[in-house]
């Protein structure tokens, strides 16, 4: 029964007040052993693979169709790899494979680990917003990022593999699908996300440090892009399973 519950047995909706996503590029060989056998890395120029760090302030997260007053507000941090999966119909799906999930409240950790395979842990989250800067940090998780608020045209991060923001947008997330995999049963769980008015805006990153990228032994990850979105209705469909062959 518990295993069934973890497979996203019902649709979930939320309102994204903001979602800040920093995407890092590394040679594909560094990420290959972090994804399951059923997935392929979603690469750029057959050289670069990508890990995204998403920092999301959600509002009213609840089973889809439930009244808003039953929702809860959480801050979520996720570390995800850009991947592809070829389903039984032969269609290639672009999506994400989650390496680590964090939240600022025990309630989200508890229910998140009942109804998903995302292995939530609770951490401290501090947000410090000034007139020209916004900082998000965690002492326990050892991360910090600072972005500059500006209306000026923003250049791509230095050393980004992308030629322009149009190329960079393809690896900004979120992608339509998220995948989990049970190696023993060869079952792939596919969760589809649906959003409205998704228009990411490039942001200028002044400073960043994410200790988790070191723990998975990434060598010299390059900041490839950084985007923010605000005020987006979002929901996840009920999970679908299929056998990978």
N, C-alpha and C positions, 0 to 999 in steps of 0.2 A: 504494500500500500504506500509506504513512504517513497519507494522508488517511482511509483506512478505520479505522486504529487510533485516530485521534482521536475517533471517533464512539461512544465508550463501548461497545466490542465485547463486554464481559462485565459481569456484575453485580459490584458491589464492596460489601463490608460493613465496618463499623467499630463501635466502642463510643465513644459521646460521654461522656467523663467530665464535661465541662461545656460549655455553649454559652451565651455571653452575647451578647444581641442588642439593639442600640440602633437604633430606627427614627426617621428624620427625615422631617418633612413639609415640602413646598415646593409653591407653586402649580404646577399640572400643566404649564404652559407651559415651565417650566424643565427638565423631564425629557423632553419629547416628542422632541427631536432626539437623545437618547442611546439610543433603542431602535430596532430595525429595523422595517421597514415591515409585517412580518407580525404584529406585536404591538400591543396596546393597553395603555395605562396602566390599572392597577387603582386607581381613584380613590375618594375619600370625599367625599360631598356634591357630586360633579362639580367639585370645586375643588382638592382636595389630592391629590398623588401622593407616593410614598414611596420612600426609599432606606434599606435596612437595612445596618448594619455588624454582621457576625457574627464573633465571636471564639471559636473552637472548639478544645478540647483533645480530640484523638482518640486512641484506643488500639486497637492491633491492626488497622489498616487493611490490607485484603488482598482479593484476588479472592474472591467469595463461594464458600463451600464449602472453601476452603483451611484447613489447621489454624492455630490461633491463633499458634503459634510462628513462623509465616511472616509475621505481620503486623508493621507498624511504627507507632510512635507519632509523631504530628505535631501541631503547633499550626497552625491554619489561620485566616486572616482573609479574609473576603469582603465585597465591596461589591455589593449587588444591588438592582435596581429591581423593585417589585411590578407584575406585568403580567398580562394575559389573552391567551389564544390560542384562536381558534375553529378546531377541527380539521376534517378533511374530512367527518366524520360530523355536523358542525354543532354539536358540543358545545363549550361555553365552558370552558376549563381555566384555573384560577388558578395562577400560578407566579411564577418569578423569572427575571430576565435579569441575568447577571453582568457587571459593569463591570470588576472587578479582583479578582485572587486573590493571596494571599501565604501563604507558609509559612516555618517556622523551619529547614527542612533542605533542602539541595541535592538529596537523593535524591527528596523529594516534588516539587520543582520539575522534575526530570528526567523522572520517570515521569508526573507530572501533565500535562506538556506533550506527552508521546507519546500518551496515551490520552484527553485531553480538549481542548476548545477554550478552556479557562479562562485560559490565558496566565499561569501561575504565575511569580512571582518570589520570591526568597529575601530575607528580612529578619531583623533581630534582634527578638526578643521577650523582654521582661522581665516577670515576674510577681512581685508583692510583696504577700504576704498577711499581714495583721496581725489582731489580735483582733477589731477592729470594721470594718476596711476591706479591700478587695481592689483592687489597682491592676494594670492591664495597659498596657504602653507599648512603644514602638519609637522609637529614635533615628533610624534610617534612614528609616522611613516617616512619622515626625513625627506620631505619635498617642499619646494617653494618655487613659485613662478610669479613674475611681475610683468604686467603689460602696461603699455602707455596708451592713454586715451588721446587720440588725435584724429583730426579730419583731413590731415595731409595724406598724399599718396604714399602708400607703404611699399617698401621694397621687399622682395623675398629675403628670407634669412640668408646670411652669408654661407656659402658652400652648399646651398640647396641644390639637389640634382635637377630640379625643374627649371625650365627656361622662362616660365611666366606663371601668373596666378591661375590661368586657365588650366594648364597642366597640373598645377598643384591641387586644384579643386577636386580632381578625380580621387585623390587620396586624403580627403578631409574628413570623411565620415559624416553621419553614420551611413553605412551601407545598408541595403535593404534587408539583409539576413544576418543572423547570428547562429553559429553552429556549436553543438557539443557532440561528443562521441563516446560510446561505450565500446571499448576495445574487445571485451569478452563476448558480447552479443553481436558486434559489428553494426550496432544501431546508430544512425545519425539522427540527431534531433535538430530540426530546422525551425527557427523562430523568426517570423517576418515582422518588421516594424513598419508602421504607416505614419507619415507625418504630413503636415500642411504648412505651406508658406515657408519652406526651408531655404533660406537665402543666407549662407555663411558670409561673414564679413572678415576680410583679412585683418589681423592685428599685429602690432609691433611688440615683440617680446624683448624686454629689457634684460631679464635675468631668469635663469631657471636652474633647478637641480632636482633630479628624481633618483633617489637611492635605489629604487626597485630596478632600474635599468642596469645598475651595476650588479645586483644580486643574480640577474639572469645572464651575467657575463657578456654583455654587449660591449664591444670595443669601439670607442670613439663614435657613438651614434651622432648623426648629423641632424640638426633641426631642419626639417624639410619645408614645413609650413605651419601656420597657426591661424585658426579661424575662431570666431565667436558667433553664436546665434542667440536670439532672444525672443521670448514670448511665442512659443511654438506648442500647439496641441499635438500630442503624440500618443500612439498606442501600439501594443504588441499583440499580434494574433496568438491564438492558441497554438502550442507547439505541434509540429507534425514529425512523425518518425518514419524512417525507411531503412532498409537493410543495405549496407554498402557491400558491393561485390567487386 
